[in-house]
Amino acid sequence: MKSLFKIAAACAFVGLGVAQSQAQDQSAASDPDRTVLPMPFPPFGGVIGETYKESTAEWPRLPTPPEGAPNIVVILLDDVGYGQTSTFGGPIPTPELDKLAADGLRFTQFHTTAICGPSRAALITGRNHHNAGSGFLAEWATGFPSYDNLIPRTTATMGSILKYNGYSTSWFGKNHNTPDWESSVSGPFDRWPTGMGFDYFYGFIGGETHQYYPVLFENTKPVEPDKTPEEGYHFMADMTDKAIDWMRYSKSVAPQKPLLIYFAPGAAHAPHHAPKEWRDKFKGKFDAGWDAIREQTYRRQIEIGVIPKTAQLTARPDWARTWDSLSDEQRTVYAALMDNFCRLPGLYRS
């Protein structure tokens, strides 16, 4: 299976900030004004005479990114906890993410709303989720300010900011930021990814979709998978291949043009549809139960430094049962659920 993380490792990985300009030594006169987007066309500097012989053409200079602007890949893993990946001390090996962390930075604070859609709105806009009109999920939107699920045009996405600075922009996977009542093929499409600054979209709209029989859109057009599950189809592999193909095509046409890939799998969100060959790779790994796994994760996090040595393991909440109090059947089921979750294809291994 192709792995986008290999490509991400070769790209400059940044968060929400637009790339720091490496052209700051250019004079102010030669650097375009980037404070207002989209940038207006500059005044015509040619000459218009009575005939073409007395005229001088001048093409408008289209917006281009600063020299040295990096490619950007933003990967958002759905429902993956801080203590689950090996990159942050968890029990699930994520070697490609580990490589990214080894060559970059690991941030240990990211404040979410604990709800998918609002956190996504904050991530793609760089604003508080209320400023992005997303106080709660799209399916429970209300007609009150900050809770109508309508991301205002004044709250630009990273797609818009980069697109209007000359980037190629794309969005793959889950889109839970389009208002529920605008998610049909009749639109309007202003708050679909292609209406929010992303040149290309391939994925699904809403909180979840079937990983073998997904409801898919390409830009704003409904599409069908090109093969069946019996022929090896899985949406995680499909969206990864689409992202790789889009990147290769974009670079083959305009190699000098930097790109943004917003890569948002839905696979770790329910429904957990991991192929059997992936589930079997971790069969039995979690038989020790959540109490033991929790303690092991805590120790590893101290060891690698993502939590301080003085950190105390959070006390067990009253409603949480101990692993030993479960029946044999319950332990078998719960361990299998974790086997299934941790092996969702494409997320964790190449």
C-alpha positions as CSV (number, residue, x, y, z in Angstrom):
1,M,0.0,0.0,0.0
2,K,1.3,3.4,-0.8
3,S,2.0,5.7,2.1
4,L,1.4,9.4,2.1
5,F,3.6,9.7,5.1
6,K,6.7,8.8,3.0
7,I,5.8,11.8,0.8
8,A,5.0,14.0,3.8
9,A,8.4,13.2,5.2
10,A,10.0,14.6,2.1
11,C,7.9,17.8,2.4
12,A,8.3,20.6,4.8
13,F,5.7,20.0,7.4
14,V,4.2,23.1,9.0
15,G,1.1,23.8,11.0
16,L,-1.4,26.5,10.1
17,G,1.1,29.4,9.6
18,V,1.7,30.5,6.0
19,A,5.3,29.7,5.1
20,Q,7.8,32.2,6.4
21,S,8.9,34.2,3.5
22,Q,12.5,33.6,2.5
23,A,12.3,36.6,0.3
24,Q,12.3,39.1,3.1
25,D,15.5,40.6,1.8
26,Q,13.7,41.7,-1.3
27,S,12.8,45.4,-1.5
28,A,9.3,46.4,-0.5
29,A,8.7,47.7,-4.1
30,S,9.2,44.3,-5.6
31,D,7.3,42.3,-3.0
32,P,3.5,42.3,-3.5
33,D,1.1,43.5,-0.8
34,R,-0.1,40.2,0.9
35,T,-2.2,41.9,3.5
36,V,-5.4,41.7,1.4
37,L,-6.5,38.5,-0.4
38,P,-7.2,37.9,-3.2
39,M,-4.5,40.3,-4.4
40,P,-5.8,42.8,-7.0
41,F,-4.2,42.9,-10.4
42,P,-1.5,45.6,-10.6
43,P,-2.2,48.7,-12.7
44,F,-1.6,48.2,-16.5
45,G,1.9,49.3,-17.2
46,G,1.9,49.0,-20.9
47,V,1.0,51.4,-23.7
48,I,-2.2,51.6,-25.6
49,G,-1.8,53.5,-28.9
50,E,-4.0,54.1,-31.8
51,T,-2.8,50.8,-33.4
52,Y,-1.0,47.7,-32.3
53,K,2.3,49.2,-33.7
54,E,2.2,52.0,-31.2
55,S,1.1,49.7,-28.4
56,T,3.1,47.7,-25.8
57,A,1.5,44.8,-24.1
58,E,2.0,43.9,-20.4
59,W,0.5,40.8,-18.9
60,P,-0.7,41.2,-15.3
61,R,1.6,39.6,-12.8
62,L,-0.4,36.8,-11.1
63,P,0.2,36.1,-7.4
64,T,3.2,33.8,-6.8
65,P,4.4,32.5,-3.4
66,P,7.6,33.9,-1.9
67,E,10.8,32.3,-3.1
68,G,11.5,29.1,-1.2
69,A,7.9,28.6,0.0
70,P,7.6,24.9,1.1
71,N,5.2,22.2,0.2
72,I,2.7,21.7,3.1
73,V,1.0,18.5,4.2
74,V,-1.4,18.7,7.0
75,I,-2.5,15.3,8.3
76,L,-5.5,15.1,10.7
77,L,-6.1,11.7,12.3
78,D,-9.7,11.3,13.4
79,D,-10.3,10.0,16.9
80,V,-6.7,9.1,17.5
81,G,-5.7,10.0,21.1
82,Y,-2.6,11.7,22.3
83,G,-1.4,8.5,24.0
84,Q,-2.1,6.0,21.2
85,T,0.6,6.5,18.6
86,S,4.2,5.5,19.2
87,T,5.3,9.0,18.3
88,F,3.8,10.1,21.7
89,G,4.6,7.0,23.7
90,G,1.5,5.0,22.7
91,P,1.3,1.2,22.0
92,I,0.5,1.6,18.2
93,P,3.6,1.7,16.1
94,T,3.6,4.7,13.7
95,P,7.0,4.6,12.1
96,E,6.3,7.1,9.4
97,L,5.0,9.7,11.9
98,D,8.1,8.8,14.1
99,K,10.3,9.8,11.1
100,L,8.5,13.1,10.7
101,A,8.9,13.8,14.5
102,A,12.6,12.9,14.4
103,D,13.2,15.5,11.6
104,G,10.9,18.1,13.1
105,L,9.1,19.0,16.2
106,R,6.5,17.4,18.5
107,F,4.1,19.8,20.0
108,T,2.7,18.7,23.3
109,Q,-0.3,21.1,23.6
110,F,-3.2,21.3,21.2
111,H,-6.5,22.4,22.6
112,T,-9.5,20.8,20.9
113,T,-13.2,21.1,21.5
114,A,-13.4,17.4,22.1
115,I,-15.8,17.4,19.1
116,C,-14.8,16.7,15.5
117,G,-16.3,19.4,13.4
118,P,-15.5,22.4,15.6
119,S,-11.9,21.2,16.1
120,R,-11.6,20.9,12.3
121,A,-13.0,24.4,11.8
122,A,-10.4,25.7,14.2
123,L,-7.6,23.8,12.5
124,I,-8.3,24.9,8.9
125,T,-9.0,28.6,9.8
126,G,-6.5,29.1,12.6
127,R,-9.3,30.7,14.7
128,N,-11.4,29.8,17.7
129,H,-14.2,27.5,16.5
130,H,-16.8,30.0,17.6
131,N,-15.2,32.6,15.3
132,A,-15.6,30.0,12.5
133,G,-19.3,29.6,13.3
134,S,-18.8,26.1,14.5
135,G,-19.7,26.0,18.2
136,F,-21.0,22.4,17.7
137,L,-21.5,19.8,15.0
138,A,-23.1,20.6,11.7
139,E,-26.0,18.1,12.4
140,W,-27.0,20.1,15.5
141,A,-26.5,23.6,14.1
142,T,-28.8,26.3,15.4
143,G,-29.8,29.8,14.1
144,F,-27.6,31.6,16.6
145,P,-24.2,33.4,16.2
146,S,-21.3,31.0,16.3
147,Y,-23.5,28.0,16.2
148,D,-24.9,28.1,12.7
149,N,-22.1,26.1,11.2
150,L,-21.5,28.8,8.5
151,I,-17.8,29.6,8.3
152,P,-17.9,33.2,7.3
153,R,-15.9,34.5,4.3
154,T,-14.0,36.8,6.7
155,T,-12.6,33.7,8.5
156,A,-10.4,32.4,5.7
157,T,-9.2,28.9,5.6
158,M,-5.6,27.8,5.1
159,G,-6.7,26.8,1.6
160,S,-7.8,30.3,0.7
161,I,-4.7,31.9,2.2
162,L,-2.3,29.7,0.3
163,K,-4.3,29.5,-2.9
164,Y,-4.4,33.3,-3.2
165,N,-0.6,33.3,-2.5
166,G,0.0,31.1,-5.5
167,Y,-0.3,27.6,-4.1
168,S,-2.0,24.5,-5.5
169,T,-4.4,23.4,-2.8
170,S,-6.2,20.1,-2.1
171,W,-8.4,18.3,0.5
172,F,-8.6,14.6,0.8
173,G,-10.8,12.5,3.0
174,K,-13.3,13.7,5.6
175,N,-15.2,17.0,5.4
176,H,-17.3,17.7,8.4
177,N,-17.4,21.5,7.9
178,T,-20.1,21.8,5.2
179,P,-23.5,22.7,6.7
180,D,-25.7,19.6,6.7
181,W,-28.4,21.4,4.7
182,E,-25.9,22.4,2.0
183,S,-24.4,18.9,1.5
184,S,-26.5,17.7,-1.3
185,V,-25.7,17.8,-5.0
186,S,-27.9,20.9,-5.4
187,G,-25.5,22.9,-3.2
188,P,-24.9,25.8,-2.8
189,F,-21.2,24.9,-2.9
190,D,-19.7,28.0,-1.2
191,R,-18.9,26.1,1.9
192,W,-17.7,22.9,0.2
193,P,-13.9,22.5,0.1
194,T,-13.7,23.9,-3.4
195,G,-15.6,27.0,-2.2
196,M,-13.3,27.5,0.7
197,G,-10.0,27.8,-1.1
198,F,-9.2,24.2,-2.0
199,D,-8.7,23.6,-5.7
200,Y,-9.4,19.9,-5.5
201,F,-11.5,17.7,-3.1
202,Y,-11.8,14.0,-3.0
203,G,-13.7,12.5,0.0
204,F,-16.9,12.4,1.9
205,I,-19.1,14.9,3.7
206,G,-20.3,14.3,7.3
207,G,-19.1,12.6,10.4
208,E,-18.4,9.2,9.0
209,T,-18.7,6.9,6.0
210,H,-18.4,3.2,5.1
211,Q,-14.8,2.4,4.4
212,Y,-15.7,-0.3,1.8
213,Y,-18.8,1.4,0.3
214,P,-18.2,5.1,0.9
215,V,-20.4,8.0,-0.3
216,L,-17.8,9.9,-2.3
217,F,-17.5,13.3,-4.0
218,E,-14.9,14.5,-6.4
219,N,-15.0,18.3,-6.0
220,T,-18.8,18.7,-6.0
221,K,-19.7,15.6,-8.2
222,P,-20.8,12.3,-6.7
223,V,-18.5,9.4,-7.8
224,E,-18.3,5.7,-7.3
225,P,-15.2,3.6,-6.3
226,D,-13.4,2.1,-9.3
227,K,-13.5,-1.4,-7.8
228,T,-15.3,-3.5,-5.2
229,P,-14.1,-4.6,-1.8
230,E,-13.7,-8.2,-3.2
231,E,-11.3,-6.6,-5.6
232,G,-9.3,-5.0,-2.8
233,Y,-11.1,-1.7,-2.4
234,H,-10.8,0.3,0.8
235,F,-11.3,4.0,1.1
236,M,-8.2,4.6,3.1
237,A,-6.0,3.2,0.3
238,D,-8.2,5.0,-2.3
239,M,-7.8,8.5,-0.9
240,T,-4.1,8.0,-0.3
241,D,-3.6,6.9,-3.9
242,K,-5.6,9.9,-5.1
243,A,-3.5,12.3,-3.0
244,I,-0.3,10.9,-4.4
245,D,-1.6,11.0,-7.9
246,W,-2.8,14.6,-7.5
247,M,0.6,15.6,-6.1
248,R,2.5,14.0,-8.9
249,Y,0.2,15.4,-11.6
250,S,0.5,18.9,-10.1
251,K,4.3,18.8,-9.9
252,S,4.6,17.4,-13.4
253,V,2.6,20.4,-14.8
254,A,4.0,23.1,-12.5
255,P,7.1,21.8,-10.6
256,Q,7.9,25.3,-9.4
257,K,4.5,25.7,-7.7
258,P,4.3,24.7,-4.0
259,L,1.3,22.7,-2.9
260,L,-0.9,22.1,0.1
261,I,-2.4,18.7,0.9
262,Y,-5.0,18.6,3.7
263,F,-5.2,14.9,4.4
264,A,-8.0,13.9,6.7
265,P,-8.7,10.2,6.9
266,G,-11.9,9.0,8.4
267,A,-10.7,5.4,9.1
268,A,-10.0,5.7,12.8
269,H,-13.5,7.1,13.3
270,A,-16.4,4.6,13.5
271,P,-17.2,2.4,11.6
272,H,-13.9,0.6,12.2
273,H,-13.5,-1.3,8.9
274,A,-9.9,-2.7,9.0
275,P,-9.2,-5.6,6.6
276,K,-8.5,-8.9,8.3
277,E,-4.9,-9.1,7.2
278,W,-4.3,-5.9,9.1
279,R,-6.2,-6.9,12.2
280,D,-4.3,-10.2,12.4
281,K,-1.0,-8.4,12.7
282,F,-1.9,-7.2,16.2
283,K,-3.9,-10.1,17.4
284,G,-3.4,-10.6,21.1
285,K,-1.3,-7.4,21.6
286,F,-3.9,-5.9,23.9
287,D,-4.8,-9.0,25.8
288,A,-3.2,-7.5,28.9
289,G,-6.1,-5.0,29.1
290,W,-6.5,-1.3,29.3
291,D,-5.1,-1.0,32.9
292,A,-1.7,-2.5,31.9
293,I,-1.6,-0.7,28.5
294,R,-2.4,2.6,30.3
295,E,0.5,2.2,32.8
296,Q,2.9,1.2,30.0
297,T,2.0,4.2,27.9
298,Y,2.4,6.5,30.9
299,R,5.9,5.1,31.5
300,R,7.0,5.5,27.9
301,Q,5.7,9.1,27.7
302,I,7.9,10.0,30.6
303,E,10.8,8.2,29.1
304,I,10.6,10.0,25.7
305,G,9.8,13.4,27.4
306,V,6.3,14.2,26.0
307,I,5.1,14.5,29.6
308,P,7.3,15.7,32.6
309,K,8.8,13.3,35.0
310,T,6.7,14.8,37.7
311,A,3.4,14.0,35.9
312,Q,1.0,11.8,37.8
313,L,-1.1,9.2,36.0
314,T,-4.7,10.4,36.1
315,A,-6.9,8.8,38.7
316,R,-9.3,6.2,37.4
317,P,-12.8,7.7,37.1
318,D,-15.5,6.1,39.2
319,W,-17.4,4.8,36.1
320,A,-14.4,3.0,34.6
321,R,-14.3,-0.7,35.4
322,T,-11.0,-2.5,36.1
323,W,-9.9,-5.0,33.5
324,D,-9.8,-7.8,36.1
325,S,-13.5,-7.2,36.9
326,L,-14.6,-8.1,33.4
327,S,-15.7,-11.6,32.3
328,D,-13.5,-13.6,29.9
329,E,-15.9,-12.9,27.1
330,Q,-15.8,-9.2,27.7
331,R,-12.0,-9.1,27.8
332,T,-11.9,-11.0,24.5
333,V,-14.3,-8.6,22.8
334,Y,-12.7,-5.4,24.1
335,A,-9.2,-6.7,23.2
336,A,-10.5,-7.5,19.7
337,L,-12.0,-4.0,19.4
338,M,-8.6,-2.5,20.1
339,D,-6.9,-4.9,17.6
340,N,-9.3,-3.7,15.0
341,F,-8.9,0.0,15.8
342,C,-5.1,0.1,15.8
343,R,-4.6,-1.6,12.5
344,L,-6.7,0.7,10.3
345,P,-4.8,0.5,7.0
346,G,-2.6,3.2,5.8
347,L,-2.6,5.3,9.0
348,Y,0.2,3.7,10.9
349,R,2.4,1.8,8.6
350,S,3.7,1.9,5.1
